Amino acid sequence: MEERPAEGKTPKHLTLMAREYPTIPTVCSEIINLQAICNLPKATEHFLSDIHGEHAAFLHVINNASGAIRDKIEKVFGNSLGAKERNAIAALIYYPEFKMDELRVQGENMEDFYRVTLHRLILICRATTSKYSRSKVRKALPKDFAYIIDELLHTHYVDQDKEMYYERIITSIISLGRAEDFIVELCSLIKRMAVDQLHIVGDIFDRGPHPDVILDRLIEHHNVDIQWGNHDVLWMGAAAGSPVCVATAIKTSLQYDALDMLENSYGINILPLALFANEYYGDVDCSAFTPRNMPSEHYVPKDRTLYARMHKAIFVVQCKLEGQLLARHPEYNMADRDMLSRIDYDDMSLEVDGVKHKLLDGEFPTVDPKNPNELTEAERMLIEHLTTAFENSDRLQKHVRFIYSSGSVYLCSNGNLLFHGCVPLNDDGSYMEFDMGDGPVSGRAFLDYAQKLARDGMFAPKGSKERERGRDFLWFLWCGRNSPIFGRMHITTFERALIADKTTHKEPKNAYYKYCDDEEFAIKLLNDFGLHEEYSTIVNGHIPVRAKAGEDPMKANGRRVVIDGGFCRAYQSQTGIAGYTMFFSSKRLRIVEYEPYSVIEPGLSDNDIFTRDVMVKTLPTRMLVGDTDTGRELKERIADLMELLDAYRTGIVKES
């Protein structure tokens, strides 16, 4: 028999709920509302991965919602408008200001355009918002036009008066000169409601020119989460004040022509590095360190010799700092990656797998062979200056704190498991154990532990051992042996720079990649994370899918999906495509494949860059809000409200 509270004592949670719902009618009304929401179709989720600073492609994919908006256009106008007109509507929704400017220049009758377009956009807006409650749509409406849009969305031609009312609203908008502003807001609303939740499965930074632009847009997004990628944790470590992460981030920026982003976007002055490089590396050969890409911006120096000196100088600092870090952390089991200590300075060679290799560059004027990892006084002052610049960059700090607040090592979301790299495994398929000083952990417990250490690196008290350990651990997550985000034995930055033999450039993958394409293993992993639905899927990035070689993004009989297909142009020669994105609606999970591109501009939007859909799986029944994580929370809320209703009816709680 259910135990009731002691006489005169009301459970605290009922007392708190009674303040919000003081009467039986208010409780019943909220129960009805929540039950209705649970029976709406599940909202659409959008998945992107490995963006790598490619801001133009990212913004286009966000604008077209990986084809979700075009689906709505086809649904509404597929049988009434030709392909050219449908393309024009899509282009307008993606880039409204640009397209209207373009039409005006072309001599379009803008008043006729406004009238026709407003009618069409309202129809698309109705289709896009139909799966949401009216309350949720109202919360998303732009403040200046909220009442008008709400009226237009819910006004139908049931009689002549309503038709006249509807037309009068449209006429007034045009006559008052607000048509273009109204169109812009309608397009924004369509894009917002087309995707309810955005998942970024790692790697916003590095390679491409403007991760800062991507992060500005993500901060504006109404509902986004980030599963940290190895390139993200590198910059998280740099912003947290890790000198080795700072040196690595600068080296990568030099290598991929991203100094403009460092200096102009984040305000980090690289002049001290240039002066240092000219002073200490001005008389030595630095040709092996010529960056892959030279600056393309106007008014930016394009001195290859200077860039090579800067690259070499910061590379040496990076190697020294890595050696020091590895000496501090024997628990990382990476002593073999102390590269400067392994060089034979008599003949400037390095032994790899029992074979000696002559280094491509043997001139290191700041390296003492007897103590190779010791920074010179000038190097120490340089890295202290650069680290302070990263710590004091307001914009970088804003972006990294957003990555922390919106991010995690992994995410369980609506039955799916999202993480960038891997869950580290031994060769026999068992979970690999790590002991970072607090006892052995493995599997999901290690990912939780890794997340805690990563947060300590940014948020533990300044000067504390926890802060120092966390900052070093962010470097481990970036490239450490079998790191869950890196997923390899080691990174071959040193070998790629200084050894010609490409067989030394290999970066062996963790055993996860041997097992993850097996359906039975994928199901076990999902179950270990508490995910048991028939549609539950592992969503990964990190390892590009080589589509041109016939590789498929669907793995493990549809239980695992890899959505890194070469978003970054640096990888497109390997993959043959320009990336994958995925969305998960109430009916299906779908992957969209993008074709390679040279430039993306608003004017190209008449012909979207995605080329084909790769169907992942169609759900056996339409998924409702009640089937989602939000739905489970709503059902718990309903249960609490039912308890309050019973308490009112039995007199345990008095109505106000």
BAKOLZA-159768 format. One record per residue (C-alpha): residue number from 1; x, y, z. Coordinates in Angstrom, 2 decimals, m for minus. Layout:
N
(NUM,(X,Y,Z))
...
END
This chain:
656
(1,(0.00,0.00,0.00))
(2,(1.37,3.45,m0.99))
(3,(2.71,5.36,1.99))
(4,(1.21,8.85,2.42))
(5,(3.09,11.78,3.94))
(6,(2.76,12.40,7.67))
(7,(m0.30,14.37,8.77))
(8,(0.19,18.07,8.18))
(9,(3.36,17.62,6.15))
(10,(3.25,18.19,2.37))
(11,(6.05,16.84,0.13))
(12,(8.34,19.70,m0.86))
(13,(8.06,19.15,m4.61))
(14,(4.25,19.37,m4.40))
(15,(4.47,22.58,m2.41))
(16,(6.74,24.09,m5.05))
(17,(4.52,22.95,m7.92))
(18,(1.42,24.29,m6.17))
(19,(2.86,27.80,m6.39))
(20,(2.91,27.51,m10.17))
(21,(m0.37,25.57,m10.47))
(22,(m2.52,26.76,m7.56))
(23,(m5.84,25.13,m8.61))
(24,(m7.19,21.92,m10.13))
(25,(m8.10,23.66,m13.43))
(26,(m4.55,25.03,m13.84))
(27,(m3.08,21.58,m13.24))
(28,(m5.48,19.92,m15.69))
(29,(m4.79,22.56,m18.30))
(30,(m1.02,21.97,m18.10))
(31,(m1.41,18.17,m18.23))
(32,(m3.55,18.48,m21.38))
(33,(m0.99,20.85,m22.92))
(34,(2.00,18.58,m22.19))
(35,(0.20,15.45,m23.39))
(36,(m0.64,17.24,m26.63))
(37,(2.99,18.26,m27.13))
(38,(4.10,14.65,m26.58))
(39,(1.94,13.64,m29.55))
(40,(3.46,16.13,m31.99))
(41,(6.02,14.84,m34.53))
(42,(9.63,14.91,m33.38))
(43,(11.49,18.03,m34.51))
(44,(14.39,17.81,m36.99))
(45,(18.01,17.49,m35.83))
(46,(20.90,18.54,m38.07))
(47,(24.39,16.97,m37.78))
(48,(27.67,18.47,m39.06))
(49,(31.26,17.41,m38.44))
(50,(34.85,18.39,m39.27))
(51,(34.08,21.88,m40.53))
(52,(37.73,22.93,m40.08))
(53,(37.26,26.66,m40.49))
(54,(35.46,26.45,m43.85))
(55,(33.06,29.26,m42.99))
(56,(31.57,29.81,m46.45))
(57,(30.54,26.17,m46.87))
(58,(29.31,26.02,m43.28))
(59,(27.08,29.09,m43.65))
(60,(25.59,27.71,m46.87))
(61,(24.82,24.35,m45.26))
(62,(23.22,26.12,m42.29))
(63,(21.15,28.24,m44.67))
(64,(19.88,25.31,m46.72))
(65,(19.56,22.95,m43.71))
(66,(21.06,20.11,m45.77))
(67,(18.07,20.11,m48.09))
(68,(15.36,20.24,m45.41))
(69,(14.14,23.62,m46.68))
(70,(14.06,22.44,m50.26))
(71,(11.98,19.46,m49.09))
(72,(9.38,21.90,m47.74))
(73,(9.40,23.85,m51.00))
(74,(8.84,20.65,m52.96))
(75,(6.05,19.62,m50.62))
(76,(4.22,22.94,m51.04))
(77,(4.95,23.82,m54.68))
(78,(6.17,20.60,m56.31))
(79,(3.01,20.31,m58.42))
(80,(2.29,24.00,m59.00))
(81,(5.61,25.72,m59.80))
(82,(8.38,24.89,m62.23))
(83,(11.91,23.96,m61.15))
(84,(13.25,27.43,m61.95))
(85,(10.69,29.14,m59.71))
(86,(11.28,26.63,m56.91))
(87,(15.02,27.22,m57.16))
(88,(14.43,30.96,m56.96))
(89,(12.37,30.56,m53.78))
(90,(15.11,28.42,m52.23))
(91,(17.77,30.99,m53.14))
(92,(15.67,33.77,m51.62))
(93,(15.21,31.87,m48.34))
(94,(18.94,31.13,m48.09))
(95,(20.12,34.68,m48.94))
(96,(17.15,37.10,m48.88))
(97,(19.04,40.41,m48.83))
(98,(21.39,39.38,m51.61))
(99,(18.66,38.02,m53.87))
(100,(16.42,41.07,m53.48))
(101,(19.33,43.39,m54.28))
(102,(20.03,41.25,m57.33))
(103,(16.40,41.45,m58.52))
(104,(16.32,45.22,m58.04))
(105,(19.45,45.63,m60.17))
(106,(17.87,43.43,m62.85))
(107,(14.85,45.77,m63.02))
(108,(12.30,43.45,m61.41))
(109,(8.89,44.98,m60.59))
(110,(9.46,44.79,m56.85))
(111,(5.88,45.48,m55.76))
(112,(4.63,42.49,m57.77))
(113,(7.53,40.44,m56.45))
(114,(6.69,41.36,m52.84))
(115,(3.04,40.39,m53.22))
(116,(3.68,37.02,m54.84))
(117,(6.64,36.19,m52.61))
(118,(4.90,37.01,m49.34))
(119,(2.06,34.62,m50.20))
(120,(4.53,31.87,m51.10))
(121,(6.71,32.33,m48.03))
(122,(3.70,32.20,m45.73))
(123,(2.70,28.84,m47.25))
(124,(6.23,27.48,m46.77))
(125,(6.31,28.88,m43.25))
(126,(3.06,27.06,m42.43))
(127,(4.50,23.78,m43.69))
(128,(7.71,24.30,m41.73))
(129,(6.02,25.19,m38.45))
(130,(3.20,22.65,m38.65))
(131,(4.93,20.06,m36.43))
(132,(5.41,22.53,m33.57))
(133,(3.02,23.78,m30.93))
(134,(1.68,27.27,m31.49))
(135,(3.40,28.35,m28.28))
(136,(6.82,27.22,m29.52))
(137,(6.35,28.99,m32.84))
(138,(5.31,32.20,m31.10))
(139,(8.50,32.15,m29.02))
(140,(10.54,31.97,m32.23))
(141,(8.76,34.85,m33.99))
(142,(10.73,38.06,m34.61))
(143,(9.68,40.71,m32.12))
(144,(8.78,43.44,m34.63))
(145,(6.50,41.22,m36.71))
(146,(5.37,38.60,m34.19))
(147,(1.65,39.47,m34.15))
(148,(1.40,39.86,m37.93))
(149,(3.19,36.59,m38.71))
(150,(1.10,34.74,m36.14))
(151,(m2.08,36.05,m37.78))
(152,(m0.92,35.14,m41.29))
(153,(0.13,31.64,m40.25))
(154,(m3.27,30.91,m38.76))
(155,(m5.60,32.77,m41.13))
(156,(m7.26,30.62,m43.78))
(157,(m9.70,31.36,m46.59))
(158,(m12.76,29.96,m44.83))
(159,(m14.89,32.93,m45.90))
(160,(m14.63,36.16,m47.86))
(161,(m13.99,38.30,m44.77))
(162,(m10.94,36.24,m43.83))
(163,(m9.63,36.44,m47.37))
(164,(m9.99,40.22,m47.39))
(165,(m8.35,40.40,m43.95))
(166,(m5.39,38.36,m45.16))
(167,(m4.95,40.41,m48.34))
(168,(m5.23,43.66,m46.40))
(169,(m2.32,42.64,m44.16))
(170,(m0.15,41.89,m47.22))
(171,(m1.12,45.20,m48.88))
(172,(m0.35,47.18,m45.73))
(173,(3.08,45.58,m45.35))
(174,(3.96,46.57,m48.93))
(175,(2.48,50.10,m48.82))
(176,(4.29,50.91,m45.57))
(177,(7.65,49.97,m47.10))
(178,(8.24,47.03,m44.77))
(179,(8.03,44.24,m47.35))
(180,(11.76,43.56,m47.58))
(181,(12.23,43.54,m43.80))
(182,(9.22,41.24,m43.50))
(183,(10.58,38.86,m46.17))
(184,(13.95,38.72,m44.40))
(185,(12.26,37.83,m41.11))
(186,(10.05,35.18,m42.74))
(187,(13.11,33.59,m44.35))
(188,(14.91,33.60,m40.98))
(189,(11.89,31.98,m39.33))
(190,(11.73,29.26,m42.00))
(191,(15.44,28.48,m41.52))
(192,(15.07,28.43,m37.77))
(193,(12.04,26.16,m37.72))
(194,(13.45,23.80,m40.37))
(195,(16.02,22.62,m37.82))
(196,(15.22,22.41,m34.13))
(197,(18.60,21.18,m32.90))
(198,(22.08,21.44,m34.41))
(199,(24.82,18.95,m33.50))
(200,(28.47,19.74,m34.31))
(201,(30.37,16.46,m34.03))
(202,(33.78,18.05,m33.61))
(203,(36.58,19.98,m35.32))
(204,(35.52,23.57,m35.86))
(205,(39.15,24.79,m35.87))
(206,(42.22,24.56,m38.13))
(207,(42.87,24.10,m41.84))
(208,(40.23,26.57,m43.15))
(209,(40.42,30.35,m42.85))
(210,(37.70,31.37,m40.39))
(211,(36.58,29.20,m37.48))
(212,(35.83,32.50,m35.75))
(213,(33.02,33.24,m38.22))
(214,(31.60,29.76,m37.66))
(215,(31.63,30.22,m33.90))
(216,(29.95,33.62,m34.13))
(217,(27.12,31.95,m36.05))
(218,(26.91,29.01,m33.65))
(219,(26.63,31.37,m30.68))
(220,(23.59,32.94,m32.36))
(221,(21.96,29.55,m32.97))
(222,(18.85,28.80,m30.92))
(223,(19.81,25.22,m29.98))
(224,(23.29,23.79,m30.60))
(225,(25.63,21.31,m28.94))
(226,(29.25,20.43,m29.73))
(227,(31.08,17.15,m29.32))
(228,(34.69,18.21,m28.96))
(229,(37.09,17.31,m31.76))
(230,(40.86,17.04,m31.37))
(231,(41.39,20.36,m33.14))
(232,(38.87,21.98,m30.80))
(233,(40.58,20.76,m27.62))
(234,(43.89,22.09,m28.96))
(235,(42.43,25.59,m29.08))
(236,(40.64,25.06,m25.78))
(237,(44.04,24.29,m24.28))
(238,(45.61,27.34,m25.92))
(239,(42.88,29.64,m24.61))
(240,(43.27,28.04,m21.16))
(241,(46.93,29.06,m21.16))
(242,(48.73,25.83,m22.12))
(243,(52.03,26.95,m23.72))
(244,(52.41,23.74,m25.72))
(245,(48.87,24.12,m27.12))
(246,(49.61,27.76,m27.96))
(247,(52.77,26.80,m29.85))
(248,(50.93,24.04,m31.75))
(249,(48.00,26.29,m32.65))
(250,(50.35,28.94,m34.03))
(251,(52.37,26.36,m35.98))
(252,(49.18,25.00,m37.57))
(253,(47.99,28.52,m38.38))
(254,(51.30,29.24,m40.12))
(255,(51.17,25.97,m42.02))
(256,(47.65,26.56,m43.35))
(257,(47.66,30.34,m43.92))
(258,(45.50,31.29,m40.94))
(259,(47.63,34.09,m39.50))
(260,(45.04,36.59,m40.72))
(261,(42.50,34.89,m38.45))
(262,(44.94,34.86,m35.53))
(263,(45.90,38.51,m35.83))
(264,(42.80,40.26,m37.18))
(265,(40.06,38.08,m35.71))
(266,(41.59,37.22,m32.35))
(267,(44.00,40.14,m31.97))
(268,(47.04,37.95,m31.32))
(269,(50.19,39.80,m32.38))
(270,(52.62,37.49,m34.20))
(271,(55.28,40.19,m34.72))
(272,(57.36,38.97,m31.72))
(273,(57.59,35.54,m33.39))
(274,(58.70,37.12,m36.67))
(275,(61.40,39.18,m34.90))
(276,(62.57,36.15,m32.92))
(277,(62.69,33.98,m36.06))
(278,(64.74,36.54,m38.00))
(279,(67.18,36.95,m35.12))
(280,(67.80,33.30,m34.32))
(281,(66.99,31.54,m37.61))
(282,(68.01,34.23,m40.09))
(283,(71.30,32.56,m41.00))
(284,(70.13,28.93,m41.19))
(285,(68.35,26.89,m43.83))
(286,(64.60,26.77,m43.12))
(287,(63.39,25.54,m46.51))
(288,(62.02,22.29,m45.04))
(289,(59.52,24.42,m43.09))
(290,(58.05,26.39,m45.98))
(291,(54.29,26.49,m45.20))
(292,(51.88,24.56,m47.40))
(293,(49.85,27.67,m48.20))
(294,(50.96,31.27,m48.45))
(295,(48.66,34.20,m47.57))
(296,(46.04,35.07,m50.16))
(297,(44.84,38.30,m48.48))
(298,(45.76,41.70,m49.90))
(299,(48.29,43.78,m47.96))
(300,(49.67,40.72,m46.14))
(301,(53.41,39.99,m46.51))
(302,(54.10,36.93,m48.64))
(303,(57.77,36.37,m47.78))
(304,(58.24,32.60,m47.96))
(305,(61.61,32.81,m46.23))
(306,(60.15,34.69,m43.26))
(307,(57.23,32.30,m42.96))
(308,(59.58,29.30,m43.06))
(309,(61.73,30.83,m40.28))
(310,(58.66,31.51,m38.14))
(311,(57.37,28.00,m38.78))
(312,(60.68,26.40,m37.82))
(313,(61.11,28.59,m34.74))
(314,(57.69,27.78,m33.28))
(315,(58.07,24.10,m34.27))
(316,(61.22,23.82,m32.14))
(317,(59.50,25.54,m29.22))
(318,(56.56,23.13,m29.60))
(319,(58.87,20.08,m29.56))
(320,(60.66,21.32,m26.44))
(321,(57.40,21.95,m24.61))
(322,(56.08,18.53,m25.61))
(323,(59.21,16.89,m24.21))
(324,(58.79,18.77,m20.93))
(325,(55.11,17.82,m20.68))
(326,(55.81,14.14,m21.31))
(327,(58.45,14.18,m18.56))
(328,(55.80,15.55,m16.18))
(329,(53.31,12.84,m17.14))
(330,(54.81,9.35,m17.36))
(331,(51.22,8.07,m16.99))
(332,(50.63,9.11,m20.62))
(333,(53.04,6.29,m21.67))
(334,(54.49,8.48,m24.40))
(335,(58.18,8.87,m23.54))
(336,(59.00,7.70,m27.08))
(337,(57.40,10.89,m28.43))
(338,(60.02,13.12,m26.80))
(339,(61.43,13.67,m30.27))
(340,(64.29,16.12,m29.61))
(341,(65.77,13.70,m27.05))
(342,(65.78,10.90,m29.65))
(343,(67.84,12.75,m32.27))
(344,(71.41,11.57,m32.83))
(345,(73.07,14.98,m32.96))
(346,(76.36,13.57,m34.27))
(347,(74.89,12.80,m37.69))
(348,(71.48,14.52,m37.28))
(349,(69.47,11.36,m37.71))
(350,(66.49,9.73,m36.03))
(351,(65.78,6.03,m35.61))
(352,(62.20,4.95,m36.39))
(353,(61.20,1.29,m36.07))
(354,(64.85,0.22,m36.07))
(355,(65.77,2.22,m39.19))
(356,(67.94,5.34,m39.13))
(357,(66.71,8.32,m41.14))
(358,(68.70,11.43,m41.99))
(359,(66.76,14.53,m41.00))
(360,(65.81,16.93,m43.80))
(361,(66.98,19.81,m41.64))
(362,(69.87,19.54,m39.17))
(363,(70.30,23.16,m38.10))
(364,(68.70,23.92,m34.73))
(365,(70.62,26.87,m33.26))
(366,(68.43,27.08,m30.13))
(367,(68.70,23.37,m29.22))
(368,(71.34,22.19,m26.74))
(369,(72.03,18.50,m27.57))
(370,(72.88,17.86,m23.91))
(371,(69.53,19.26,m22.74))
(372,(67.41,19.43,m25.90))
(373,(64.08,20.30,m24.23))
(374,(65.36,23.31,m22.31))
(375,(63.99,26.61,m23.62))
(376,(66.45,29.41,m24.19))
(377,(65.68,32.62,m22.33))
(378,(64.50,34.20,m25.58))
(379,(62.19,31.24,m26.31))
(380,(60.80,31.35,m22.78))
(381,(60.00,35.06,m23.12))
(382,(58.45,34.48,m26.56))
(383,(56.11,31.68,m25.49))
(384,(55.12,33.56,m22.34))
(385,(54.18,36.57,m24.50))
(386,(52.20,34.45,m26.97))
(387,(50.42,32.51,m24.20))
(388,(49.40,35.75,m22.51))
(389,(48.03,36.99,m25.85))
(390,(45.82,33.88,m26.14))
(391,(44.62,34.26,m22.56))
(392,(43.82,37.95,m23.09))
(393,(42.01,37.63,m26.43))
(394,(38.43,38.52,m25.50))
(395,(36.96,37.05,m28.67))
(396,(38.89,33.78,m28.40))
(397,(37.93,33.47,m24.74))
(398,(34.27,34.05,m25.66))
(399,(34.42,31.39,m28.36))
(400,(36.21,28.79,m26.24))
(401,(33.94,29.33,m23.25))
(402,(31.01,28.77,m25.59))
(403,(32.60,25.50,m26.76))
(404,(32.91,24.47,m23.13))
(405,(29.37,25.48,m22.17))
(406,(27.76,23.88,m25.24))
(407,(30.10,20.95,m25.55))
(408,(31.21,17.62,m24.18))
(409,(33.35,14.62,m25.08))
(410,(30.22,12.69,m26.11))
(411,(26.45,13.12,m26.15))
(412,(23.52,10.73,m25.91))
(413,(20.71,12.46,m27.77))
(414,(17.31,11.02,m28.69))
(415,(18.62,7.47,m28.83))
(416,(21.82,8.30,m30.74))
(417,(25.42,8.34,m29.49))
(418,(27.56,11.22,m30.76))
(419,(31.32,11.52,m30.35))
(420,(34.11,12.74,m32.59))
(421,(36.78,10.08,m32.31))
(422,(36.49,6.76,m30.51))
(423,(35.92,4.84,m27.31))
(424,(39.46,3.42,m26.86))
(425,(39.72,m0.36,m27.15))
(426,(42.38,m3.00,m26.68))
(427,(43.26,m5.30,m29.57))
(428,(40.86,m7.94,m28.24))
(429,(37.93,m5.50,m28.34))
(430,(37.77,m4.85,m24.59))
(431,(37.71,m1.30,m23.26))
(432,(41.19,0.13,m22.77))
(433,(42.05,1.18,m19.20))
(434,(43.70,4.51,m18.41))
(435,(45.17,5.53,m15.05))
(436,(45.90,9.24,m14.90))
(437,(46.63,9.14,m11.19))
(438,(43.14,8.58,m9.81))
(439,(42.80,4.86,m10.49))
(440,(42.00,2.90,m13.65))
(441,(38.96,3.85,m15.72))
(442,(37.70,2.65,m19.10))
(443,(34.84,2.93,m21.56))
(444,(32.15,5.48,m20.79))
(445,(33.67,6.14,m17.35))
(446,(36.94,7.21,m18.97))
(447,(35.13,9.60,m21.32))
(448,(33.37,11.15,m18.31))
(449,(36.70,11.38,m16.49))
(450,(38.38,12.95,m19.54))
(451,(35.65,15.55,m19.71))
(452,(36.20,16.49,m16.06))
(453,(39.95,16.94,m16.55))
(454,(39.34,19.03,m19.68))
(455,(37.03,21.34,m17.72))
(456,(39.57,21.58,m14.89))
(457,(42.06,22.93,m17.42))
(458,(39.87,25.98,m17.94))
(459,(37.86,26.36,m14.76))
(460,(39.83,24.94,m11.81))
(461,(41.28,27.69,m9.54))
(462,(44.21,29.52,m11.12))
(463,(47.55,28.23,m9.93))
(464,(46.03,24.98,m8.65))
(465,(47.45,21.54,m9.44))
(466,(44.06,20.65,m10.95))
(467,(44.31,23.56,m13.39))
(468,(47.85,22.61,m14.45))
(469,(46.97,18.94,m14.84))
(470,(43.85,19.81,m16.82))
(471,(45.75,22.08,m19.22))
(472,(48.29,19.34,m19.89))
(473,(45.47,16.84,m20.36))
(474,(43.93,19.04,m23.06))
(475,(47.15,18.48,m25.02))
(476,(46.78,14.73,m24.39))
(477,(43.23,14.85,m25.78))
(478,(44.58,16.67,m28.85))
(479,(47.21,14.08,m29.82))
(480,(47.88,11.72,m26.91))
(481,(48.28,7.97,m27.29))
(482,(44.81,6.43,m27.73))
(483,(43.09,9.65,m26.67))
(484,(39.32,9.19,m27.15))
(485,(39.22,12.32,m29.29))
(486,(42.40,11.67,m31.31))
(487,(42.06,7.88,m31.54))
(488,(45.60,7.07,m32.71))
(489,(48.88,5.80,m31.28))
(490,(50.69,9.07,m31.95))
(491,(50.75,12.10,m34.21))
(492,(53.63,12.28,m36.70))
(493,(54.11,16.05,m36.87))
(494,(57.86,15.65,m36.35))
(495,(58.32,12.88,m38.92))
(496,(56.27,14.71,m41.55))
(497,(58.40,17.81,m41.13))
(498,(61.85,16.23,m41.01))
(499,(61.85,12.72,m42.52))
(500,(61.41,12.14,m46.24))
(501,(60.42,8.48,m45.94))
(502,(56.61,8.55,m45.84))
(503,(56.44,5.14,m44.20))
(504,(57.39,6.97,m40.98))
(505,(54.37,9.24,m41.32))
(506,(51.86,6.56,m40.39))
(507,(49.59,7.18,m37.42))
(508,(48.19,3.78,m36.34))
(509,(44.55,3.92,m35.30))
(510,(43.15,2.63,m32.03))
(511,(41.56,m0.83,m32.16))
(512,(38.12,0.89,m32.04))
(513,(38.41,1.32,m35.78))
(514,(38.91,m2.43,m36.20))
(515,(35.64,m3.26,m34.42))
(516,(33.34,m0.28,m34.93))
(517,(32.01,m1.40,m38.31))
(518,(30.70,m4.66,m36.84))
(519,(26.98,m4.45,m36.11))
(520,(27.15,m6.60,m32.99))
(521,(29.90,m4.40,m31.51))
(522,(28.04,m1.20,m32.40))
(523,(24.90,m2.44,m30.66))
(524,(26.92,m3.43,m27.57))
(525,(28.54,0.02,m27.44))
(526,(25.18,1.74,m27.77))
(527,(23.76,m0.45,m25.00))
(528,(26.74,0.35,m22.74))
(529,(25.78,4.01,m23.09))
(530,(22.17,3.22,m22.19))
(531,(20.81,3.40,m25.75))
(532,(18.58,0.47,m26.70))
(533,(16.30,1.72,m29.50))
(534,(16.16,m0.16,m32.79))
(535,(17.11,3.04,m34.61))
(536,(19.94,3.99,m32.19))
(537,(23.02,5.03,m34.17))
(538,(26.64,5.94,m33.43))
(539,(27.51,9.23,m35.15))
(540,(31.24,9.88,m35.66))
(541,(33.45,12.33,m37.48))
(542,(37.27,12.54,m37.47))
(543,(38.16,9.90,m40.08))
(544,(37.25,11.13,m43.59))
(545,(35.13,8.79,m45.69))
(546,(36.92,8.13,m48.98))
(547,(33.84,8.26,m51.15))
(548,(35.78,8.32,m54.42))
(549,(37.23,4.91,m53.48))
(550,(33.72,3.55,m52.96))
(551,(33.61,3.86,m49.17))
(552,(30.15,4.33,m47.69))
(553,(29.36,6.61,m44.71))
(554,(26.96,3.97,m43.38))
(555,(28.70,1.35,m41.29))
(556,(27.76,m1.62,m39.13))
(557,(24.58,m2.30,m41.10))
(558,(23.35,1.24,m40.44))
(559,(24.23,1.26,m36.73))
(560,(27.14,3.67,m37.24))
(561,(27.43,6.72,m39.47))
(562,(30.57,8.71,m40.27))
(563,(29.82,12.24,m41.44))
(564,(33.37,13.44,m42.11))
(565,(33.53,13.40,m45.86))
(566,(35.89,16.26,m46.59))
(567,(34.14,19.46,m45.55))
(568,(37.62,20.96,m45.39))
(569,(39.07,21.59,m48.83))
(570,(42.44,20.23,m47.67))
(571,(40.86,16.74,m47.51))
(572,(38.73,16.82,m50.66))
(573,(41.44,15.36,m52.89))
(574,(41.35,12.27,m50.63))
(575,(37.59,11.95,m50.27))
(576,(36.43,13.14,m53.69))
(577,(33.48,14.99,m52.13))
(578,(32.95,18.10,m49.99))
(579,(31.57,16.39,m46.94))
(580,(28.46,14.82,m45.49))
(581,(25.78,16.19,m43.25))
(582,(22.95,14.27,m41.66))
(583,(19.52,15.11,m40.39))
(584,(17.17,13.13,m38.21))
(585,(13.49,13.94,m38.66))
(586,(10.40,12.26,m37.27))
(587,(10.45,9.77,m40.16))
(588,(14.07,9.01,m41.00))
(589,(17.80,9.55,m40.64))
(590,(19.24,10.92,m43.86))
(591,(22.74,11.75,m45.06))
(592,(23.37,14.43,m47.68))
(593,(26.53,14.25,m49.78))
(594,(28.12,17.48,m51.05))
(595,(30.09,17.90,m54.23))
(596,(33.49,19.66,m54.25))
(597,(33.38,23.40,m54.85))
(598,(35.87,26.18,m55.42))
(599,(33.88,29.15,m54.15))
(600,(30.51,29.46,m52.47))
(601,(28.69,32.73,m52.97))
(602,(25.03,33.67,m52.52))
(603,(24.66,33.93,m56.28))
(604,(25.39,30.21,m56.62))
(605,(22.52,29.24,m54.35))
(606,(20.14,28.72,m57.28))
(607,(22.01,25.44,m57.67))
(608,(22.68,23.93,m54.24))
(609,(26.03,22.24,m53.83))
(610,(24.63,19.01,m52.39))
(611,(24.30,16.34,m55.02))
(612,(22.56,13.30,m53.59))
(613,(20.88,11.81,m50.58))
(614,(22.20,8.68,m48.91))
(615,(19.30,7.10,m47.08))
(616,(20.42,5.78,m43.73))
(617,(17.23,4.40,m42.30))
(618,(13.50,4.98,m42.33))
(619,(11.85,4.63,m38.94))
(620,(9.16,1.94,m38.69))
(621,(6.71,4.46,m37.20))
(622,(6.78,8.21,m37.09))
(623,(8.72,9.39,m34.05))
(624,(6.83,11.72,m31.71))
(625,(8.05,14.24,m29.17))
(626,(7.03,11.75,m26.50))
(627,(9.68,9.34,m27.83))
(628,(12.53,11.86,m27.42))
(629,(14.65,12.94,m24.47))
(630,(12.44,16.02,m24.16))
(631,(9.38,13.78,m24.23))
(632,(10.70,11.69,m21.37))
(633,(11.16,14.87,m19.35))
(634,(7.63,15.98,m20.24))
(635,(6.24,12.60,m19.16))
(636,(8.03,12.94,m15.82))
(637,(6.49,16.39,m15.49))
(638,(3.06,14.97,m16.30))
(639,(3.52,12.30,m13.61))
(640,(4.39,15.00,m11.07))
(641,(1.33,17.01,m12.11))
(642,(m0.88,13.95,m11.77))
(643,(0.47,13.53,m8.25))
(644,(m0.35,17.18,m7.50))
(645,(m3.84,16.71,m8.95))
(646,(m4.38,13.71,m6.67))
(647,(m3.09,15.74,m3.71))
(648,(m5.62,18.50,m4.44))
(649,(m8.46,16.02,m4.78))
(650,(m7.58,14.18,m1.56))
(651,(m6.96,17.36,0.42))
(652,(m3.24,16.77,1.05))
(653,(m2.63,20.11,m0.69))
(654,(m5.14,22.95,m0.51))
(655,(m6.07,24.97,m3.60))
(656,(m5.18,28.66,m3.46))
END
